[in-house]
Amino acid sequence: MITCRVESKDGRFKPFDIGGDNLTVIAGPCSLESYELGVQIGEVMRDICGELGFNYIFKASFDKANRTSIKSWRGPGVEKGLEQLLNIGKTLCVPTLTDIHETWQADVAAESVDMIQIPAFLCRQTDLLTAAAKTQKPVNIKKAQFLAPEDMLSALHKCRDSGGSACLCERGSTMGYHQLVVDMRGLAEMRAFGCPIIFDATHSVQKPGVNGTTSGGDRHFVLPLSRAATIIGIDGIYFETHPNPSEAKCDGPNMIPINHVKEFLVQIKKIDSIVRKDIGFTKIDFMEDA
């Protein structure tokens, strides 16, 4: 296993490894709606994760460049958004993550955040992957909804061969129109590549474009899918949360209401502890001699 080291030049948090001894939680709003809301959500998440013994990374987007409609909220933009992310990280003393969509954004984002994410639709873009890897920040690569798990090995190599480290993130696969399913076999298959695996719990229940000009989703399946992923063995869990998902500016139907986050993560903690202490991570070479 080649872990992803998360660390800060200014020493505002203790460094840790994604793929190390503790599960990492990556959570926050879909997009940055305001600095104040980001701090509010991040503070709750930081404290819950600290209590449960999880590593925590605050996530939010400065620009949702792939919204269904041109009229949809995209975020505060590069300059203002990255400033907010930088200040949220400093205020809460936590690492931060954001996604990039164009190569020039990699170096700019790396000045403000501690981890860079590649959106699922862009995970084959060689120049984007190499630009992110060359920042020397750990990279979270979302698996495209149209790719098989084994196809992600090439994306991983693009980062590693460019001198960077990367995690692979499962977020569901397209099943017909407006529907995603999660093939749990992919978690074990991708982890066999020797990299940390993240499960995106809330985007996996998304229903892309189902409302015409917006996507929908069904948060009721976030917990069942997360329990299944955790018992297989994951290095991190990723989700979006909000005090009032019905008022969130994007992806509200998928989000975990923040007042339910603790009960959600308590269940994940119990399952993750069984995996790490008793039964181990699932390996695809089980019964290989049969």
ChimeraX attribute file (.defattr): number of C-alpha atoms within 10 A of each C-alpha:
attribute: neighborCount
match mode: 1-to-1
recipient: residues
	/A:1	11
	/A:2	15
	/A:3	19
	/A:4	22
	/A:5	19
	/A:6	19
	/A:7	19
	/A:8	17
	/A:9	8
	/A:10	8
	/A:11	11
	/A:12	15
	/A:13	16
	/A:14	12
	/A:15	13
	/A:16	17
	/A:17	18
	/A:18	24
	/A:19	23
	/A:20	16
	/A:21	12
	/A:22	17
	/A:23	27
	/A:24	23
	/A:25	24
	/A:26	23
	/A:27	24
	/A:28	30
	/A:29	27
	/A:30	25
	/A:31	24
	/A:32	27
	/A:33	20
	/A:34	14
	/A:35	15
	/A:36	12
	/A:37	16
	/A:38	23
	/A:39	20
	/A:40	16
	/A:41	19
	/A:42	26
	/A:43	18
	/A:44	16
	/A:45	23
	/A:46	20
	/A:47	15
	/A:48	18
	/A:49	21
	/A:50	12
	/A:51	10
	/A:52	15
	/A:53	13
	/A:54	19
	/A:55	24
	/A:56	24
	/A:57	23
	/A:58	30
	/A:59	28
	/A:60	25
	/A:61	25
	/A:62	25
	/A:63	22
	/A:64	21
	/A:65	18
	/A:66	12
	/A:67	18
	/A:68	16
	/A:69	13
	/A:70	10
	/A:71	8
	/A:72	15
	/A:73	15
	/A:74	21
	/A:75	21
	/A:76	19
	/A:77	15
	/A:78	16
	/A:79	11
	/A:80	15
	/A:81	24
	/A:82	24
	/A:83	18
	/A:84	22
	/A:85	28
	/A:86	18
	/A:87	17
	/A:88	24
	/A:89	23
	/A:90	16
	/A:91	13
	/A:92	17
	/A:93	17
	/A:94	22
	/A:95	27
	/A:96	26
	/A:97	26
	/A:98	26
	/A:99	25
	/A:100	24
	/A:101	18
	/A:102	16
	/A:103	16
	/A:104	12
	/A:105	15
	/A:106	23
	/A:107	15
	/A:108	15
	/A:109	27
	/A:110	18
	/A:111	13
	/A:112	20
	/A:113	24
	/A:114	26
	/A:115	27
	/A:116	26
	/A:117	26
	/A:118	24
	/A:119	20
	/A:120	18
	/A:121	15
	/A:122	17
	/A:123	21
	/A:124	21
	/A:125	15
	/A:126	15
	/A:127	12
	/A:128	21
	/A:129	31
	/A:130	21
	/A:131	20
	/A:132	33
	/A:133	23
	/A:134	18
	/A:135	20
	/A:136	19
	/A:137	27
	/A:138	25
	/A:139	26
	/A:140	27
	/A:141	27
	/A:142	24
	/A:143	26
	/A:144	22
	/A:145	18
	/A:146	13
	/A:147	16
	/A:148	13
	/A:149	20
	/A:150	13
	/A:151	14
	/A:152	21
	/A:153	15
	/A:154	13
	/A:155	21
	/A:156	25
	/A:157	17
	/A:158	23
	/A:159	25
	/A:160	16
	/A:161	12
	/A:162	16
	/A:163	13
	/A:164	22
	/A:165	25
	/A:166	30
	/A:167	26
	/A:168	27
	/A:169	28
	/A:170	28
	/A:171	25
	/A:172	28
	/A:173	19
	/A:174	18
	/A:175	12
	/A:176	8
	/A:177	10
	/A:178	15
	/A:179	18
	/A:180	20
	/A:181	17
	/A:182	20
	/A:183	14
	/A:184	15
	/A:185	13
	/A:186	17
	/A:187	26
	/A:188	20
	/A:189	17
	/A:190	24
	/A:191	24
	/A:192	18
	/A:193	17
	/A:194	15
	/A:195	21
	/A:196	26
	/A:197	29
	/A:198	30
	/A:199	29
	/A:200	25
	/A:201	28
	/A:202	29
	/A:203	24
	/A:204	27
	/A:205	25
	/A:206	26
	/A:207	22
	/A:208	21
	/A:209	17
	/A:210	15
	/A:211	12
	/A:212	10
	/A:213	14
	/A:214	15
	/A:215	20
	/A:216	21
	/A:217	24
	/A:218	16
	/A:219	19
	/A:220	14
	/A:221	14
	/A:222	21
	/A:223	17
	/A:224	10
	/A:225	19
	/A:226	25
	/A:227	20
	/A:228	13
	/A:229	27
	/A:230	26
	/A:231	20
	/A:232	20
	/A:233	26
	/A:234	25
	/A:235	26
	/A:236	23
	/A:237	24
	/A:238	22
	/A:239	23
	/A:240	27
	/A:241	25
	/A:242	23
	/A:243	17
	/A:244	13
	/A:245	19
	/A:246	14
	/A:247	11
	/A:248	17
	/A:249	16
	/A:250	24
	/A:251	25
	/A:252	25
	/A:253	22
	/A:254	28
	/A:255	30
	/A:256	25
	/A:257	17
	/A:258	18
	/A:259	13
	/A:260	11
	/A:261	17
	/A:262	17
	/A:263	11
	/A:264	16
	/A:265	21
	/A:266	14
	/A:267	14
	/A:268	21
	/A:269	19
	/A:270	14
	/A:271	19
	/A:272	25
	/A:273	16
	/A:274	15
	/A:275	18
	/A:276	16
	/A:277	9
	/A:278	9
	/A:279	12
	/A:280	14
	/A:281	19
	/A:282	18
	/A:283	14
	/A:284	14
	/A:285	10
	/A:286	8
	/A:287	7
	/A:288	6
	/A:289	5
	/A:290	4
